[in-house]
Amino acid sequence: MFSITLAIIVLFLTVVYYYLKSVYFTLRGPIPGIPPQFLFGNLLQFGILSRKPVSLPDVITQLRDKLGDVYQFWLGFTHLIMINCLEDAQYIFSHRHIYDQGDLFTEKFKLINPNGIICLKGAKFKRHASVISSLFRRGKILVHLDTIIDCTDRLLDRWRIHYNNPTKIHLNMIEQSQQLLLAIFGFIAFNYDLGTLDDNSENSQNELTQAFYSLLNTM
């Protein structure tokens, strides 16, 4: 009786192993890749989990040199299709009616904005995009072109005054871009200067500006 039970358990575990291996840890389609290991994917194969771990950017560079610009990669349980060519990325993002957002991205951003168009997929995305895309047609953008140029000039003027030291490297490009985006948004949406391009914009007491900063910092 014990031997029969043991045989059933071994058979069950074997079936579960081959099922998980075939469904979650097997190369998919014609895209090249390194066959992943069970549970660990490609992490052990490239030394990411070794005593002297290899950085993920170095692994991506190795795979790009070996497999080309497009390949499959398993980050543990997570299956990724890596795109290393700028033209391919542009094509994908400009053809959202063909390519959906990846689950790894949408699941994280849905925690912040579950109904944001950047997190939508399938028919729901197409329905929202058909409404929003009309706002970004060339004729409607050109009306606000002077506003966009004026805000950009204000940012460049601030850079010339406060960031003109060639011996110092500034690492706040993301914050500067957020301030430009908020300034343009404020003038177009509300005809109101949010003050994000002022010298003391980071210490602004404007509640609306601080709310927008908080939203951007969560992304």
JOKAQUI-V472028 format. One record per residue. RES is the residue in one letter. OMEGA is omega as a letter, one per 20 degrees, with the letter a starting at -180 (none if undefined). BURIAL is + if it has 16 or more other ideal C-beta (glycine too) atoms within 10 Angstrom, else -. D_CENTER is the distance of its C-alpha to the mean C-alpha in whole Angstrom. Layout:
res:RES omega:OMEGA burial:BURIAL d_center:D_CENTER
res:RES omega:OMEGA burial:BURIAL d_center:D_CENTER
This chain:
res:M omega:r burial:- d_center:55
res:F omega:a burial:- d_center:53
res:S omega:r burial:- d_center:52
res:I omega:r burial:- d_center:51
res:T omega:r burial:- d_center:49
res:L omega:r burial:- d_center:47
res:A omega:r burial:- d_center:47
res:I omega:r burial:- d_center:45
res:I omega:r burial:- d_center:42
res:V omega:r burial:- d_center:42
res:L omega:r burial:- d_center:42
res:F omega:a burial:- d_center:39
res:L omega:r burial:- d_center:37
res:T omega:r burial:- d_center:37
res:V omega:r burial:- d_center:36
res:V omega:r burial:- d_center:33
res:Y omega:a burial:- d_center:32
res:Y omega:r burial:- d_center:32
res:Y omega:r burial:- d_center:31
res:L omega:a burial:- d_center:28
res:K omega:a burial:- d_center:28
res:S omega:a burial:- d_center:28
res:V omega:a burial:- d_center:25
res:Y omega:a burial:- d_center:23
res:F omega:r burial:+ d_center:24
res:T omega:r burial:- d_center:25
res:L omega:a burial:- d_center:23
res:R omega:r burial:- d_center:22
res:G omega:a burial:- d_center:24
res:P omega:a burial:- d_center:24
res:I omega:a burial:- d_center:21
res:P omega:r burial:- d_center:22
res:G omega:r burial:+ d_center:22
res:I omega:r burial:+ d_center:24
res:P omega:a burial:- d_center:25
res:P omega:r burial:+ d_center:24
res:Q omega:a burial:- d_center:26
res:F omega:r burial:- d_center:27
res:L omega:a burial:- d_center:24
res:F omega:a burial:+ d_center:23
res:G omega:r burial:+ d_center:21
res:N omega:a burial:+ d_center:21
res:L omega:r burial:+ d_center:21
res:L omega:a burial:- d_center:25
res:Q omega:a burial:- d_center:25
res:F omega:r burial:+ d_center:23
res:G omega:a burial:- d_center:25
res:I omega:a burial:+ d_center:21
res:L omega:a burial:- d_center:24
res:S omega:r burial:- d_center:27
res:R omega:r burial:- d_center:29
res:K omega:a burial:- d_center:28
res:P omega:r burial:- d_center:24
res:V omega:a burial:- d_center:22
res:S omega:a burial:- d_center:19
res:L omega:r burial:- d_center:16
res:P omega:r burial:- d_center:16
res:D omega:r burial:- d_center:19
res:V omega:r burial:+ d_center:19
res:I omega:r burial:- d_center:16
res:T omega:r burial:- d_center:19
res:Q omega:a burial:- d_center:22
res:L omega:r burial:+ d_center:20
res:R omega:r burial:- d_center:19
res:D omega:a burial:- d_center:23
res:K omega:a burial:- d_center:24
res:L omega:a burial:+ d_center:23
res:G omega:a burial:- d_center:21
res:D omega:a burial:- d_center:18
res:V omega:a burial:- d_center:17
res:Y omega:r burial:+ d_center:18
res:Q omega:r burial:+ d_center:17
res:F omega:r burial:+ d_center:16
res:W omega:r burial:+ d_center:17
res:L omega:a burial:+ d_center:16
res:G omega:r burial:- d_center:19
res:F omega:a burial:- d_center:19
res:T omega:r burial:- d_center:15
res:H omega:a burial:+ d_center:15
res:L omega:r burial:- d_center:13
res:I omega:a burial:- d_center:13
res:M omega:r burial:+ d_center:12
res:I omega:a burial:- d_center:12
res:N omega:a burial:+ d_center:14
res:C omega:a burial:- d_center:16
res:L omega:a burial:- d_center:15
res:E omega:r burial:- d_center:17
res:D omega:r burial:- d_center:15
res:A omega:r burial:- d_center:12
res:Q omega:r burial:- d_center:14
res:Y omega:a burial:- d_center:16
res:I omega:a burial:- d_center:13
res:F omega:r burial:- d_center:11
res:S omega:r burial:- d_center:15
res:H omega:a burial:- d_center:16
res:R omega:r burial:- d_center:15
res:H omega:r burial:- d_center:18
res:I omega:a burial:- d_center:18
res:Y omega:r burial:- d_center:14
res:D omega:r burial:- d_center:13
res:Q omega:r burial:+ d_center:9
res:G omega:a burial:- d_center:9
res:D omega:a burial:- d_center:11
res:L omega:a burial:- d_center:9
res:F omega:a burial:- d_center:6
res:T omega:a burial:+ d_center:9
res:E omega:r burial:- d_center:11
res:K omega:a burial:- d_center:10
res:F omega:r burial:- d_center:9
res:K omega:r burial:- d_center:13
res:L omega:a burial:- d_center:14
res:I omega:a burial:- d_center:14
res:N omega:a burial:- d_center:14
res:P omega:a burial:- d_center:15
res:N omega:r burial:- d_center:17
res:G omega:a burial:- d_center:14
res:I omega:r burial:- d_center:14
res:I omega:a burial:- d_center:10
res:C omega:a burial:+ d_center:11
res:L omega:a burial:+ d_center:14
res:K omega:r burial:- d_center:15
res:G omega:a burial:- d_center:18
res:A omega:a burial:- d_center:21
res:K omega:r burial:- d_center:20
res:F omega:a burial:+ d_center:17
res:K omega:r burial:- d_center:20
res:R omega:r burial:- d_center:22
res:H omega:a burial:- d_center:20
res:A omega:r burial:- d_center:19
res:S omega:r burial:- d_center:23
res:V omega:a burial:- d_center:23
res:I omega:a burial:- d_center:21
res:S omega:r burial:- d_center:21
res:S omega:r burial:- d_center:24
res:L omega:a burial:- d_center:23
res:F omega:r burial:- d_center:22
res:R omega:a burial:- d_center:25
res:R omega:a burial:- d_center:26
res:G omega:a burial:- d_center:29
res:K omega:r burial:- d_center:28
res:I omega:a burial:- d_center:25
res:L omega:r burial:- d_center:28
res:V omega:a burial:- d_center:30
res:H omega:a burial:- d_center:28
res:L omega:r burial:- d_center:28
res:D omega:r burial:- d_center:30
res:T omega:r burial:- d_center:28
res:I omega:a burial:- d_center:25
res:I omega:r burial:- d_center:27
res:D omega:r burial:- d_center:29
res:C omega:r burial:+ d_center:26
res:T omega:r burial:- d_center:25
res:D omega:r burial:- d_center:29
res:R omega:r burial:+ d_center:29
res:L omega:r burial:+ d_center:26
res:L omega:r burial:- d_center:27
res:D omega:r burial:- d_center:31
res:R omega:r burial:+ d_center:29
res:W omega:a burial:- d_center:28
res:R omega:a burial:- d_center:31
res:I omega:a burial:- d_center:33
res:H omega:a burial:- d_center:31
res:Y omega:a burial:- d_center:29
res:N omega:a burial:- d_center:31
res:N omega:a burial:- d_center:32
res:P omega:a burial:- d_center:31
res:T omega:a burial:- d_center:32
res:K omega:r burial:- d_center:29
res:I omega:a burial:- d_center:25
res:H omega:a burial:- d_center:23
res:L omega:a burial:- d_center:20
res:N omega:a burial:- d_center:19
res:M omega:r burial:- d_center:17
res:I omega:r burial:- d_center:14
res:E omega:r burial:+ d_center:17
res:Q omega:r burial:+ d_center:19
res:S omega:r burial:- d_center:17
res:Q omega:r burial:+ d_center:16
res:Q omega:r burial:+ d_center:20
res:L omega:r burial:+ d_center:21
res:L omega:a burial:- d_center:18
res:L omega:r burial:+ d_center:20
res:A omega:r burial:+ d_center:24
res:I omega:a burial:+ d_center:23
res:F omega:a burial:- d_center:22
res:G omega:a burial:+ d_center:25
res:F omega:a burial:+ d_center:27
res:I omega:a burial:- d_center:26
res:A omega:a burial:- d_center:26
res:F omega:a burial:- d_center:29
res:N omega:a burial:- d_center:31
res:Y omega:r burial:- d_center:30
res:D omega:r burial:- d_center:30
res:L omega:r burial:+ d_center:27
res:G omega:a burial:+ d_center:28
res:T omega:r burial:+ d_center:25
res:L omega:r burial:+ d_center:26
res:D omega:a burial:- d_center:29
res:D omega:a burial:- d_center:30
res:N omega:a burial:- d_center:30
res:S omega:a burial:+ d_center:27
res:E omega:r burial:- d_center:25
res:N omega:a burial:- d_center:29
res:S omega:r burial:- d_center:29
res:Q omega:r burial:- d_center:31
res:N omega:a burial:+ d_center:30
res:E omega:r burial:- d_center:28
res:L omega:r burial:- d_center:26
res:T omega:r burial:+ d_center:25
res:Q omega:r burial:- d_center:24
res:A omega:r burial:- d_center:23
res:F omega:r burial:+ d_center:20
res:Y omega:a burial:+ d_center:19
res:S omega:r burial:- d_center:19
res:L omega:a burial:- d_center:16
res:L omega:a burial:- d_center:14
res:N omega:r burial:- d_center:14
res:T omega:a burial:- d_center:13
res:M omega:none burial:- d_center:10
